């Protein structure tokens, strides 16, 4: 069964005030409006277009993981409904580049998992600017390239986990600022080098890193504290 068919059935039922909440992959609120769609448990195949989801205007959770899909990242990730908070697309056949405005178009996102796909291209420099609500982001095991030092990570005060493991990200991490460490930054299996900051005059209670460059790609498990800035 193709993904487009079931989505059209759900959106058509919604538009004619029918009751799509009887579908096994659908969760509704008390007003019988669709709030969550979980297609991971469905035997669906084919290419995914996100435009059919646009009529689900109070959708909070979308799960398309581990299916025989083909998803074009360049267009489909820009068509996720504005209201979505949880986006689970791991193992979902995503191809293409990360849209720079992905999070601008979906400012309510709190959880995003795009791991184990075929996302390619360079890191958009402004991808993580002003992401106030984002808590969990996983881009691990794709084919993303670029320089980590070019990535701007600002105003991400809610971010608790950021995983770029298993990509082709190079360069050196910039030294940490004196801001409190706010998140875990996982960088396993990348051709990356990492420079730790000098100790501040009044050290924080958390451990300070050594003063050397370490090849992160050669280490099996590297998750670093991610320093964020509000400037």
Secondary structure, 3 states (H helix, E strand, C coil): CEHHHHHHHHHHHHHCCCCHHHCCCEEECCCCCEEEEECCCCCCEEEECHHHHHHCCCCCEEECCCCEEEEEHHHHCCCCCCCCCEEECCCCCEEEECCCCHHHHCCCCCEEECCCCEEEEECCCCCCECCCCCCEEECCCCEEEEEHHHCCCECCCCCCEEECCCCEEEEEECCCCCCCEEEEEECCCCCEEEECCCCCCCCCCCCCCCCCEEEHHHCCCCEEEEECECC
